[in-house]
């Protein structure tokens, strides 16, 4: 019965990419050093039973958002534990563990069978309802590029190395404004696990972009569909616009009970250039602005010249706590809480926008990006002194 329910759920959500199950070759090095799973002291358990217990207990001891995401994890244990015994197959166990974490809607929860397949928890996405596949997403970016040309921007240039056929940055400019598109928060997969080195490399690229745009009246930073990466990368970008050292965000780690956490750790925005770019910064986001890109949006709100336009970001901030189960499967979860400088946690809801503007599939028909256009219109109004902020619906 469980397999039928889960299969039906997969079929319904597949259309809009709420979650997916795929085959892959998974390099363990992608996680760096694995954390220890919680110890299971009960004797005489079969491998499937021990794996289940380890999975449940490690979430019980480390997951940061049971209350926020309205998850009764003990009820889940009682529901699924009696389905596991010594004869439980890998396929059945994988289905059961996946169904346990599906309701979390936390995209930092993943289950990997190395070299075979993975399950990725996903959050419902309005953007993916409108642009559900690679073809429509490519059309979306074509709409953005067409709108840029209509707004008298140059053809985009490519900056930095390619990763999955996407450069580190796309940039273009109009006589008055610079435009930067970023689809990830790491330089390459080779540097992703070395955040300090990664940040140093991106700083060198981004400095050259800012040098090119230093006389522009404003910069538009487009991080819609940015998949995330490293927080250090996000800070390397934001520090370019910082006027002075100031709190960017706080973070704490789950320790003990559901609501017991470490002391807050402070992270600071610090000017990285002799002369920061302190003119208006327009940041474009949507619900696919995720992870470290969430963080970039979060800390950029502390920059006085920033305006965020589009839709709230995804709302998945925590680093991924990766651990190995007794059967050698790898699992990740969120064990940290991030807070804004004003001590607001935007987990699940995402970083709010200043001006709400939505993309839709009709944009493809019209070949017009209302989010980008709104950013440019607002800049023009500010220049002419006729600015009137649109209400957030």
PyMOL commands that set and color helices and strands:
alter all, ss='L'
color gray80, all
select helices_A, chain A and resi 2-14+28-31+47-62+73-83+90-102+126-130+134-150+195-213+231-241+292-300+362-366+370-384
alter helices_A, ss='H'
color red, helices_A
select strands_A, chain A and resi 20-23+110-113+117-120+157-163+166-173+177-181+218-222+246-253+265-269+280-285+306-310+320-324+330-334+336-340+355-356
alter strands_A, ss='S'
color yellow, strands_A
deselect
rebuild
show_as cartoon
